[in-house]
Amino acid sequence: MNSIGIINLASTFAAFISTLVVSILLYWSYRKNRIVNTLYLMGFFLALSLHNLIFMLATLSFSEIIAKILFKLMFLGPLGVLLLLLFAESLRTYSPYTKVSFIGTFLFAVTTADELLLSPVLSYRDGFWFALKLRSDIGYVSLMMFYFFASLMVIYVYFLMYKNSVSQRKRRQTFIFLLSSIMGFIGTMLAILYEILFVHELVLEFLIIAIASSILGIAYLSNPYVSFLLVNKIYKIMVVQNTGLLCYSRSVHEEKKINDEIIAGFIQAILLFGKESLGSRTPYTDICVFSFGDRRILLKEYKDIIGIMIVDNTSDAIKNALKEFTIKFWDNFKDNIREPGAVITPEKADELFLREFSLLIP
């Protein structure tokens, strides 16, 4: 039996299993949390899994024609890299479709078109097919440029996440992101150089990528809300009575000093004007969002209080957290609020804030 063929099959099978399992786990995570960014990461693992499966089928094909057709489908590997780039961009900006992702898409398109148009050069030995050449020289240069570009951008985004992390949990999680991406990049480059210089038919990079990315995927599963670390910035959280009296205020990010009493009165005036002009006296059941320049003000009415949050961008996670915080604030402190002129001291409500927003603050 061909030892290189067996090594390729064994390592690729291990890569196939690990990436498939992580993609399934990410799918269930999305069903639970409905965080859209999870879909990009799931697509990355699913593309890698299919890529590994196709490689094994192509290696064991019973005819050269089928082997060539299957090897032409190996563009799924670069597609996975593109999806990982989109995932990284979705962590950095509110939309993953940026100039960076368009550059990556262009390089991926060049690589894929070159692979589909070129007839692959194969060899057959001891029951195994080996791909000696899948692309032209231009295709290989484009592929390496694409991989370098995507890898550096992904590492850069994870570095930003690690730099912006404050809590021990997020700092540990983002460090795993950063470390696994760096080690995966270095390990893949070393494996490719070894194959080019010494054993052309050996394929080990699939397993190295699978190991490094699986560590990343498992770390993400431990807290998928890390997706909002760079996208959402919470500036202030407040609770006021319907009369405009301030109950609670906490600043999360340092910025220009703002008078909390003025904000409370301003919010109360906005809601009063809206109800009077619309002829509605019932509280809003949903989250109200107002935009002022690059700031968003979220409001949640519940019983006799209004939960207020000032952020840079809105998301379902932000809205759900404000809703739960406002409801629990009333449940915990309603007796104090009903006393005329009573204001909840920060010490009594900070624990509730940290509990409800711990997944969203740095």
Protein Blocks (a to p, Z undefined) as FASTA:
>chain_A
ZZklmmmmmmmmmmmmmmmmmmmmmmmmmmmnopaklmmmmmmmmmmmmmmmmmmmmmmp
cbfklmmmmmmmmmmmmmmmmmmmmmmmmmmpmbfbdfklmmmmmmmmmmmmmmmmpccd
dddeehiacdfbfbdfklmmmmmmmmmmmmmmmmmmmmmmmmmpmbfmlmmmmmmmmmmm
mmmmmmmmmmmmmmmmmmmmbcfklmmmmmmmmmmmmmmmmommlmmmmmpccfbdcddd
fkopafbdcdfbdcddddfklmmmmmmmmmmmmmmmnopabdcfbdcdddehjaccdddd
ehjbccddddfbdcfklmmmmmmmmmmmmmmmmmmmmpghiacdfklmmmmmmmmmmmmp
ZZ
